[in-house]
Amino acid sequence: MLHMENGVLHKEKDTMSRMIQTNMGEMPLQDYLDIRALECGFDSYKELEEAGFSIEIPETSKEKEQPLVPRPD
């Protein structure tokens, strides 16, 4: 999960292993962060962090939507 230390939000290792929902489907969070870092001109998320930046990590993954079930009259 996430924890605050000296005013900085840090992620723990188990957070990086979870899946995240994107417009293209599910992907590992680490892959998502690396792709976002590449979009910002860095070679990896680690390099982005070392430069003093971060990418907001959603607290929970998007749950799959449940189908609508008709309500009994």
N, CA, C and O atoms as a CHARMM CRD file, in Angstrom:
* protein
*
  292
    1    1 MET  N      0.82800  -1.18600   0.00000 PROA 1      0.00000
    2    1 MET  CA     0.00000   0.00000   0.00000 PROA 1      0.00000
    3    1 MET  C      0.87600   1.25400   0.00000 PROA 1      0.00000
    4    1 MET  O      2.07800   1.18800  -0.25800 PROA 1      0.00000
    5    2 LEU  N      0.26200   2.37300   0.28800 PROA 2      0.00000
    6    2 LEU  CA     0.98100   3.64400   0.29900 PROA 2      0.00000
    7    2 LEU  C      1.16600   4.11600   1.72800 PROA 2      0.00000
    8    2 LEU  O      0.32100   3.85300   2.58400 PROA 2      0.00000
    9    3 HSD  N      2.26700   4.81400   1.99600 PROA 3      0.00000
   10    3 HSD  CA     2.47000   5.40200   3.31400 PROA 3      0.00000
   11    3 HSD  C      3.16500   6.75400   3.16300 PROA 3      0.00000
   12    3 HSD  O      3.90300   6.99000   2.20600 PROA 3      0.00000
   13    4 MET  N      2.91200   7.63300   4.12900 PROA 4      0.00000
   14    4 MET  CA     3.47000   8.98300   4.09900 PROA 4      0.00000
   15    4 MET  C      4.70000   9.02900   4.99200 PROA 4      0.00000
   16    4 MET  O      4.67000   8.54800   6.12500 PROA 4      0.00000
   17    5 GLU  N      5.79100   9.61200   4.47700 PROA 5      0.00000
   18    5 GLU  CA     7.01400   9.75900   5.25100 PROA 5      0.00000
   19    5 GLU  C      7.63700  11.09900   4.90700 PROA 5      0.00000
   20    5 GLU  O      7.97100  11.35300   3.75000 PROA 5      0.00000
   21    6 ASN  N      7.79300  11.95600   5.90300 PROA 6      0.00000
   22    6 ASN  CA     8.35900  13.29200   5.70700 PROA 6      0.00000
   23    6 ASN  C      7.62400  14.07400   4.62000 PROA 6      0.00000
   24    6 ASN  O      8.23800  14.79200   3.83100 PROA 6      0.00000
   25    7 GLY  N      6.29700  13.92100   4.59200 PROA 7      0.00000
   26    7 GLY  CA     5.49400  14.65100   3.62300 PROA 7      0.00000
   27    7 GLY  C      5.53700  14.08500   2.21600 PROA 7      0.00000
   28    7 GLY  O      5.01600  14.70600   1.29000 PROA 7      0.00000
   29    8 VAL  N      6.15100  12.91000   2.03000 PROA 8      0.00000
   30    8 VAL  CA     6.25800  12.28800   0.71300 PROA 8      0.00000
   31    8 VAL  C      5.51900  10.96100   0.74100 PROA 8      0.00000
   32    8 VAL  O      5.70000  10.16100   1.65900 PROA 8      0.00000
   33    9 LEU  N      4.67800  10.72800  -0.27800 PROA 9      0.00000
   34    9 LEU  CA     3.92900   9.48800  -0.37300 PROA 9      0.00000
   35    9 LEU  C      4.80800   8.42700  -1.02100 PROA 9      0.00000
   36    9 LEU  O      5.31700   8.62100  -2.12500 PROA 9      0.00000
   37   10 HSD  N      4.98300   7.30200  -0.32800 PROA 10     0.00000
   38   10 HSD  CA     5.81200   6.20800  -0.81800 PROA 10     0.00000
   39   10 HSD  C      4.94300   4.99100  -1.09000 PROA 10     0.00000
   40   10 HSD  O      3.93200   4.77700  -0.42200 PROA 10     0.00000
   41   11 LYS  N      5.34200   4.19400  -2.07600 PROA 11     0.00000
   42   11 LYS  CA     4.63400   2.95600  -2.36700 PROA 11     0.00000
   43   11 LYS  C      5.43700   1.78000  -1.85100 PROA 11     0.00000
   44   11 LYS  O      6.66600   1.76400  -1.92700 PROA 11     0.00000
   45   12 GLU  N      4.72600   0.79600  -1.32600 PROA 12     0.00000
   46   12 GLU  CA     5.38600  -0.41800  -0.85900 PROA 12     0.00000
   47   12 GLU  C      5.40300  -1.42700  -1.99600 PROA 12     0.00000
   48   12 GLU  O      4.63900  -1.29400  -2.95200 PROA 12     0.00000
   49   13 LYS  N      6.25400  -2.42300  -1.90600 PROA 13     0.00000
   50   13 LYS  CA     6.45500  -3.38300  -2.99000 PROA 13     0.00000
   51   13 LYS  C      5.17100  -4.06900  -3.42700 PROA 13     0.00000
   52   13 LYS  O      4.97700  -4.29400  -4.62100 PROA 13     0.00000
   53   14 ASP  N      4.27200  -4.41500  -2.47500 PROA 14     0.00000
   54   14 ASP  CA     3.06600  -5.13600  -2.87600 PROA 14     0.00000
   55   14 ASP  C      2.16300  -4.27700  -3.75900 PROA 14     0.00000
   56   14 ASP  O      1.38100  -4.82000  -4.53900 PROA 14     0.00000
   57   15 THR  N      2.25100  -2.96700  -3.65800 PROA 15     0.00000
   58   15 THR  CA     1.46900  -2.08600  -4.51300 PROA 15     0.00000
   59   15 THR  C      1.89900  -2.24900  -5.96500 PROA 15     0.00000
   60   15 THR  O      1.05400  -2.24100  -6.86000 PROA 15     0.00000
   61   16 MET  N      3.18200  -2.39500  -6.21200 PROA 16     0.00000
   62   16 MET  CA     3.69500  -2.47000  -7.57200 PROA 16     0.00000
   63   16 MET  C      3.29800  -3.76200  -8.27400 PROA 16     0.00000
   64   16 MET  O      3.34800  -3.83000  -9.50300 PROA 16     0.00000
   65   17 SER  N      2.90400  -4.78900  -7.52500 PROA 17     0.00000
   66   17 SER  CA     2.55100  -6.05500  -8.15400 PROA 17     0.00000
   67   17 SER  C      1.07900  -6.12100  -8.55800 PROA 17     0.00000
   68   17 SER  O      0.66000  -7.09100  -9.18900 PROA 17     0.00000
   69   18 ARG  N      0.29800  -5.11600  -8.20900 PROA 18     0.00000
   70   18 ARG  CA    -1.12200  -5.18900  -8.53800 PROA 18     0.00000
   71   18 ARG  C     -1.40300  -4.77000  -9.97100 PROA 18     0.00000
   72   18 ARG  O     -0.55000  -4.19100 -10.64400 PROA 18     0.00000
   73   19 MET  N     -2.59800  -5.06800 -10.41800 PROA 19     0.00000
   74   19 MET  CA    -3.02900  -4.74200 -11.77100 PROA 19     0.00000
   75   19 MET  C     -3.80100  -3.42700 -11.74600 PROA 19     0.00000
   76   19 MET  O     -4.40700  -3.07000 -10.73600 PROA 19     0.00000
   77   20 ILE  N     -3.77100  -2.71600 -12.86200 PROA 20     0.00000
   78   20 ILE  CA    -4.48700  -1.46300 -12.98500 PROA 20     0.00000
   79   20 ILE  C     -5.31500  -1.50200 -14.26700 PROA 20     0.00000
   80   20 ILE  O     -4.88200  -2.04500 -15.28300 PROA 20     0.00000
   81   21 GLN  N     -6.50700  -0.92100 -14.20400 PROA 21     0.00000
   82   21 GLN  CA    -7.40000  -0.87900 -15.35900 PROA 21     0.00000
   83   21 GLN  C     -7.06700   0.35600 -16.19100 PROA 21     0.00000
   84   21 GLN  O     -7.02600   1.47100 -15.67100 PROA 21     0.00000
   85   22 THR  N     -6.83100   0.15000 -17.48000 PROA 22     0.00000
   86   22 THR  CA    -6.58000   1.26100 -18.39900 PROA 22     0.00000
   87   22 THR  C     -7.62200   1.21800 -19.51300 PROA 22     0.00000
   88   22 THR  O     -8.46000   0.31800 -19.55400 PROA 22     0.00000
   89   23 ASN  N     -7.56500   2.18900 -20.40700 PROA 23     0.00000
   90   23 ASN  CA    -8.50700   2.18500 -21.52300 PROA 23     0.00000
   91   23 ASN  C     -8.22700   1.03800 -22.50100 PROA 23     0.00000
   92   23 ASN  O     -9.05300   0.74700 -23.36600 PROA 23     0.00000
   93   24 MET  N     -7.08200   0.39600 -22.36900 PROA 24     0.00000
   94   24 MET  CA    -6.72200  -0.72900 -23.23700 PROA 24     0.00000
   95   24 MET  C     -6.87200  -2.08200 -22.52100 PROA 24     0.00000
   96   24 MET  O     -6.52200  -3.11800 -23.08600 PROA 24     0.00000
   97   25 GLY  N     -7.37700  -2.07900 -21.31700 PROA 25     0.00000
   98   25 GLY  CA    -7.52500  -3.30500 -20.53600 PROA 25     0.00000
   99   25 GLY  C     -6.66500  -3.26900 -19.28300 PROA 25     0.00000
  100   25 GLY  O     -6.16600  -2.21200 -18.89800 PROA 25     0.00000
  101   26 GLU  N     -6.48900  -4.42600 -18.64200 PROA 26     0.00000
  102   26 GLU  CA    -5.68100  -4.49600 -17.42400 PROA 26     0.00000
  103   26 GLU  C     -4.21000  -4.66600 -17.75800 PROA 26     0.00000
  104   26 GLU  O     -3.84900  -5.31300 -18.74100 PROA 26     0.00000
  105   27 MET  N     -3.36300  -4.07100 -16.91700 PROA 27     0.00000
  106   27 MET  CA    -1.91500  -4.25400 -17.05200 PROA 27     0.00000
  107   27 MET  C     -1.27900  -4.11100 -15.68200 PROA 27     0.00000
  108   27 MET  O     -1.84700  -3.46900 -14.79900 PROA 27     0.00000
  109   28 PRO  N     -0.09800  -4.70600 -15.49400 PROA 28     0.00000
  110   28 PRO  CA     0.60700  -4.54700 -14.22200 PROA 28     0.00000
  111   28 PRO  C      0.92400  -3.06900 -13.96600 PROA 28     0.00000
  112   28 PRO  O      1.29100  -2.33700 -14.88500 PROA 28     0.00000
  113   29 LEU  N      0.78100  -2.64800 -12.72300 PROA 29     0.00000
  114   29 LEU  CA     1.02700  -1.25400 -12.36100 PROA 29     0.00000
  115   29 LEU  C      2.43200  -0.81400 -12.74500 PROA 29     0.00000
  116   29 LEU  O      2.61000   0.30500 -13.22500 PROA 29     0.00000
  117   30 GLN  N      3.43300  -1.66400 -12.54700 PROA 30     0.00000
  118   30 GLN  CA     4.81000  -1.30000 -12.87900 PROA 30     0.00000
  119   30 GLN  C      4.94000  -0.97300 -14.36100 PROA 30     0.00000
  120   30 GLN  O      5.60800  -0.00400 -14.72100 PROA 30     0.00000
  121   31 ASP  N      4.31100  -1.77000 -15.22700 PROA 31     0.00000
  122   31 ASP  CA     4.35200  -1.49900 -16.66600 PROA 31     0.00000
  123   31 ASP  C      3.68600  -0.16700 -16.99000 PROA 31     0.00000
  124   31 ASP  O      4.19600   0.61200 -17.79500 PROA 31     0.00000
  125   32 TYR  N      2.53300   0.08900 -16.35300 PROA 32     0.00000
  126   32 TYR  CA     1.81100   1.34700 -16.56500 PROA 32     0.00000
  127   32 TYR  C      2.69100   2.54000 -16.19500 PROA 32     0.00000
  128   32 TYR  O      2.76900   3.51500 -16.94400 PROA 32     0.00000
  129   33 LEU  N      3.35300   2.46100 -15.04200 PROA 33     0.00000
  130   33 LEU  CA     4.19600   3.57000 -14.59400 PROA 33     0.00000
  131   33 LEU  C      5.39800   3.77400 -15.51700 PROA 33     0.00000
  132   33 LEU  O      5.79000   4.91100 -15.78200 PROA 33     0.00000
  133   34 ASP  N      5.98400   2.68000 -16.00700 PROA 34     0.00000
  134   34 ASP  CA     7.10300   2.79900 -16.95000 PROA 34     0.00000
  135   34 ASP  C      6.64700   3.46200 -18.25900 PROA 34     0.00000
  136   34 ASP  O      7.35500   4.30300 -18.81300 PROA 34     0.00000
  137   35 ILE  N      5.47300   3.08000 -18.74300 PROA 35     0.00000
  138   35 ILE  CA     4.94500   3.68500 -19.97200 PROA 35     0.00000
  139   35 ILE  C      4.68500   5.17400 -19.77200 PROA 35     0.00000
  140   35 ILE  O      5.02800   5.98700 -20.63000 PROA 35     0.00000
  141   36 ARG  N      4.08400   5.52900 -18.64500 PROA 36     0.00000
  142   36 ARG  CA     3.82500   6.95300 -18.35700 PROA 36     0.00000
  143   36 ARG  C      5.13400   7.72500 -18.24100 PROA 36     0.00000
  144   36 ARG  O      5.21000   8.87200 -18.68300 PROA 36     0.00000
  145   37 ALA  N      6.16000   7.12000 -17.65800 PROA 37     0.00000
  146   37 ALA  CA     7.46800   7.77400 -17.54000 PROA 37     0.00000
  147   37 ALA  C      8.07400   7.98900 -18.92500 PROA 37     0.00000
  148   37 ALA  O      8.65500   9.04100 -19.19200 PROA 37     0.00000
  149   38 LEU  N      7.94100   6.99600 -19.80500 PROA 38     0.00000
  150   38 LEU  CA     8.43200   7.14800 -21.18200 PROA 38     0.00000
  151   38 LEU  C      7.74000   8.31500 -21.88000 PROA 38     0.00000
  152   38 LEU  O      8.37800   9.06400 -22.62100 PROA 38     0.00000
  153   39 GLU  N      6.43500   8.47200 -21.64400 PROA 39     0.00000
  154   39 GLU  CA     5.68300   9.59000 -22.23200 PROA 39     0.00000
  155   39 GLU  C      6.21300  10.94300 -21.75100 PROA 39     0.00000
  156   39 GLU  O      6.06900  11.95500 -22.43600 PROA 39     0.00000
  157   40 CYS  N      6.82600  10.94600 -20.56700 PROA 40     0.00000
  158   40 CYS  CA     7.36100  12.18700 -19.99300 PROA 40     0.00000
  159   40 CYS  C      8.84100  12.38700 -20.32000 PROA 40     0.00000
  160   40 CYS  O      9.45800  13.33400 -19.83300 PROA 40     0.00000
  161   41 GLY  N      9.41500  11.50400 -21.13900 PROA 41     0.00000
  162   41 GLY  CA    10.79800  11.67000 -21.56700 PROA 41     0.00000
  163   41 GLY  C     11.83700  10.94600 -20.73500 PROA 41     0.00000
  164   41 GLY  O     13.03200  11.18700 -20.90300 PROA 41     0.00000
  165   42 PHE  N     11.40700  10.05500 -19.83000 PROA 42     0.00000
  166   42 PHE  CA    12.33600   9.28200 -19.01300 PROA 42     0.00000
  167   42 PHE  C     12.43800   7.86700 -19.56300 PROA 42     0.00000
  168   42 PHE  O     11.55800   7.41700 -20.29600 PROA 42     0.00000
  169   43 ASP  N     13.51400   7.16200 -19.21000 PROA 43     0.00000
  170   43 ASP  CA    13.69800   5.79100 -19.67300 PROA 43     0.00000
  171   43 ASP  C     12.91700   4.78400 -18.83800 PROA 43     0.00000
  172   43 ASP  O     12.64300   3.68000 -19.30700 PROA 43     0.00000
  173   44 SER  N     12.55300   5.14700 -17.60300 PROA 44     0.00000
  174   44 SER  CA    11.80600   4.25500 -16.72300 PROA 44     0.00000
  175   44 SER  C     11.18000   5.07700 -15.60000 PROA 44     0.00000
  176   44 SER  O     11.50500   6.24900 -15.40700 PROA 44     0.00000
  177   45 TYR  N     10.27500   4.43300 -14.86600 PROA 45     0.00000
  178   45 TYR  CA     9.67300   5.11300 -13.71200 PROA 45     0.00000
  179   45 TYR  C     10.71900   5.36000 -12.63500 PROA 45     0.00000
  180   45 TYR  O     10.67400   6.37200 -11.93500 PROA 45     0.00000
  181   46 LYS  N     11.66400   4.42700 -12.50700 PROA 46     0.00000
  182   46 LYS  CA    12.73500   4.59400 -11.52000 PROA 46     0.00000
  183   46 LYS  C     13.53900   5.86600 -11.82200 PROA 46     0.00000
  184   46 LYS  O     13.85800   6.63200 -10.91300 PROA 46     0.00000
  185   47 GLU  N     13.86000   6.08400 -13.09400 PROA 47     0.00000
  186   47 GLU  CA    14.59900   7.29100 -13.48000 PROA 47     0.00000
  187   47 GLU  C     13.77600   8.55000 -13.19300 PROA 47     0.00000
  188   47 GLU  O     14.31900   9.56100 -12.74700 PROA 47     0.00000
  189   48 LEU  N     12.47000   8.48500 -13.45000 PROA 48     0.00000
  190   48 LEU  CA    11.58200   9.61000 -13.16900 PROA 48     0.00000
  191   48 LEU  C     11.60300   9.93600 -11.68000 PROA 48     0.00000
  192   48 LEU  O     11.68200  11.10400 -11.30000 PROA 48     0.00000
  193   49 GLU  N     11.53400   8.90300 -10.83400 PROA 49     0.00000
  194   49 GLU  CA    11.57300   9.10400  -9.38100 PROA 49     0.00000
  195   49 GLU  C     12.91200   9.69400  -8.93900 PROA 49     0.00000
  196   49 GLU  O     12.95100  10.59000  -8.09700 PROA 49     0.00000
  197   50 GLU  N     14.00600   9.19100  -9.50800 PROA 50     0.00000
  198   50 GLU  CA    15.33300   9.68300  -9.14600 PROA 50     0.00000
  199   50 GLU  C     15.50000  11.15700  -9.50300 PROA 50     0.00000
  200   50 GLU  O     16.30600  11.85900  -8.89300 PROA 50     0.00000
  201   51 ALA  N     14.73800  11.62400 -10.48900 PROA 51     0.00000
  202   51 ALA  CA    14.77400  13.03600 -10.87000 PROA 51     0.00000
  203   51 ALA  C     13.86900  13.88200  -9.97400 PROA 51     0.00000
  204   51 ALA  O     13.77800  15.09700 -10.15300 PROA 51     0.00000
  205   52 GLY  N     13.19600  13.23800  -9.00600 PROA 52     0.00000
  206   52 GLY  CA    12.37700  13.97100  -8.05200 PROA 52     0.00000
  207   52 GLY  C     10.91400  14.09000  -8.43300 PROA 52     0.00000
  208   52 GLY  O     10.18500  14.88600  -7.84100 PROA 52     0.00000
  209   53 PHE  N     10.47200  13.31300  -9.40900 PROA 53     0.00000
  210   53 PHE  CA     9.08100  13.36000  -9.84200 PROA 53     0.00000
  211   53 PHE  C      8.36100  12.08000  -9.43100 PROA 53     0.00000
  212   53 PHE  O      8.98700  11.11000  -9.00400 PROA 53     0.00000
  213   54 SER  N      7.04100  12.09300  -9.56600 PROA 54     0.00000
  214   54 SER  CA     6.25700  10.88600  -9.31600 PROA 54     0.00000
  215   54 SER  C      5.00500  10.94000 -10.16600 PROA 54     0.00000
  216   54 SER  O      4.63800  11.99300 -10.68800 PROA 54     0.00000
  217   55 ILE  N      4.36200   9.81300 -10.29900 PROA 55     0.00000
  218   55 ILE  CA     3.09400   9.69800 -11.00800 PROA 55     0.00000
  219   55 ILE  C      2.07100   9.24100  -9.99400 PROA 55     0.00000
  220   55 ILE  O      2.32100   8.30500  -9.23500 PROA 55     0.00000
  221   56 GLU  N      0.92800   9.88700  -9.97200 PROA 56     0.00000
  222   56 GLU  CA    -0.11300   9.53100  -9.01400 PROA 56     0.00000
  223   56 GLU  C     -0.56100   8.09300  -9.26000 PROA 56     0.00000
  224   56 GLU  O     -0.86500   7.70400 -10.38800 PROA 56     0.00000
  225   57 ILE  N     -0.59500   7.31900  -8.18800 PROA 57     0.00000
  226   57 ILE  CA    -1.01600   5.93000  -8.26800 PROA 57     0.00000
  227   57 ILE  C     -2.40600   5.83100  -7.65100 PROA 57     0.00000
  228   57 ILE  O     -2.58600   6.15900  -6.47800 PROA 57     0.00000
  229   58 PRO  N     -3.39500   5.38000  -8.43100 PROA 58     0.00000
  230   58 PRO  CA    -4.73900   5.23400  -7.85500 PROA 58     0.00000
  231   58 PRO  C     -4.70800   4.28200  -6.66500 PROA 58     0.00000
  232   58 PRO  O     -3.97900   3.28900  -6.68000 PROA 58     0.00000
  233   59 GLU  N     -5.50400   4.58500  -5.62500 PROA 59     0.00000
  234   59 GLU  CA    -5.50100   3.75200  -4.41900 PROA 59     0.00000
  235   59 GLU  C     -6.07200   2.37300  -4.68000 PROA 59     0.00000
  236   59 GLU  O     -5.60300   1.39200  -4.10300 PROA 59     0.00000
  237   60 THR  N     -7.08000   2.28000  -5.54100 PROA 60     0.00000
  238   60 THR  CA    -7.68100   0.98400  -5.83900 PROA 60     0.00000
  239   60 THR  C     -7.77900   0.81600  -7.33900 PROA 60     0.00000
  240   60 THR  O     -7.90500   1.78900  -8.08200 PROA 60     0.00000
  241   61 SER  N     -7.71900  -0.41400  -7.76900 PROA 61     0.00000
  242   61 SER  CA    -7.91500  -0.71600  -9.17600 PROA 61     0.00000
  243   61 SER  C     -9.39800  -0.63600  -9.48100 PROA 61     0.00000
  244   61 SER  O    -10.24100  -0.86800  -8.61400 PROA 61     0.00000
  245   62 LYS  N     -9.69800  -0.30900 -10.70800 PROA 62     0.00000
  246   62 LYS  CA   -11.09600  -0.24100 -11.11300 PROA 62     0.00000
  247   62 LYS  C    -11.68100  -1.64900 -11.08800 PROA 62     0.00000
  248   62 LYS  O    -11.13400  -2.57400 -11.68900 PROA 62     0.00000
  249   63 GLU  N    -12.79300  -1.79600 -10.39000 PROA 63     0.00000
  250   63 GLU  CA   -13.46800  -3.08800 -10.33400 PROA 63     0.00000
  251   63 GLU  C    -14.20500  -3.31100 -11.64900 PROA 63     0.00000
  252   63 GLU  O    -14.66100  -2.36100 -12.28600 PROA 63     0.00000
  253   64 LYS  N    -14.31500  -4.56800 -12.04600 PROA 64     0.00000
  254   64 LYS  CA   -15.10500  -4.87000 -13.22800 PROA 64     0.00000
  255   64 LYS  C    -16.56200  -4.55200 -12.92600 PROA 64     0.00000
  256   64 LYS  O    -17.06600  -4.87600 -11.85100 PROA 64     0.00000
  257   65 GLU  N    -17.23000  -3.92100 -13.87300 PROA 65     0.00000
  258   65 GLU  CA   -18.60900  -3.53900 -13.67200 PROA 65     0.00000
  259   65 GLU  C    -19.49700  -4.77500 -13.63900 PROA 65     0.00000
  260   65 GLU  O    -19.32100  -5.70800 -14.42300 PROA 65     0.00000
  261   66 GLN  N    -20.44000  -4.76200 -12.73000 PROA 66     0.00000
  262   66 GLN  CA   -21.39700  -5.85500 -12.63500 PROA 66     0.00000
  263   66 GLN  C    -22.50100  -5.62200 -13.65400 PROA 66     0.00000
  264   66 GLN  O    -22.91900  -4.48200 -13.85700 PROA 66     0.00000
  265   67 PRO  N    -22.98500  -6.68700 -14.30200 PROA 67     0.00000
  266   67 PRO  CA   -24.06200  -6.50600 -15.26200 PROA 67     0.00000
  267   67 PRO  C    -25.32600  -6.04800 -14.55800 PROA 67     0.00000
  268   67 PRO  O    -25.54500  -6.35700 -13.38700 PROA 67     0.00000
  269   68 LEU  N    -26.15600  -5.31100 -15.28000 PROA 68     0.00000
  270   68 LEU  CA   -27.43800  -4.87900 -14.73200 PROA 68     0.00000
  271   68 LEU  C    -28.37500  -6.06800 -14.64100 PROA 68     0.00000
  272   68 LEU  O    -28.49300  -6.85400 -15.58000 PROA 68     0.00000
  273   69 VAL  N    -29.03100  -6.19000 -13.51700 PROA 69     0.00000
  274   69 VAL  CA   -29.98300  -7.27700 -13.31500 PROA 69     0.00000
  275   69 VAL  C    -31.35000  -6.64400 -13.12500 PROA 69     0.00000
  276   69 VAL  O    -31.51100  -5.76000 -12.28300 PROA 69     0.00000
  277   70 PRO  N    -32.35200  -7.08900 -13.90700 PROA 70     0.00000
  278   70 PRO  CA   -33.68600  -6.50800 -13.73500 PROA 70     0.00000
  279   70 PRO  C    -34.20500  -6.70800 -12.32800 PROA 70     0.00000
  280   70 PRO  O    -34.01300  -7.76200 -11.72200 PROA 70     0.00000
  281   71 ARG  N    -34.85500  -5.69400 -11.82200 PROA 71     0.00000
  282   71 ARG  CA   -35.43100  -5.72700 -10.48500 PROA 71     0.00000
  283   71 ARG  C    -36.80500  -6.39000 -10.55900 PROA 71     0.00000
  284   71 ARG  O    -37.59200  -6.07200 -11.45100 PROA 71     0.00000
  285   72 PRO  N    -37.10800  -7.30900  -9.63100 PROA 72     0.00000
  286   72 PRO  CA   -38.45600  -7.91800  -9.65900 PROA 72     0.00000
  287   72 PRO  C    -39.50900  -6.85100  -9.35300 PROA 72     0.00000
  288   72 PRO  O    -39.32100  -6.00200  -8.48200 PROA 72     0.00000
  289   73 ASP  N    -40.60800  -6.91400 -10.08100 PROA 73     0.00000
  290   73 ASP  CA   -41.71000  -5.93300  -9.87300 PROA 73     0.00000
  291   73 ASP  C    -42.53700  -6.22900  -8.66500 PROA 73     0.00000
  292   73 ASP  O    -43.48400  -5.50000  -8.37100 PROA 73     0.00000
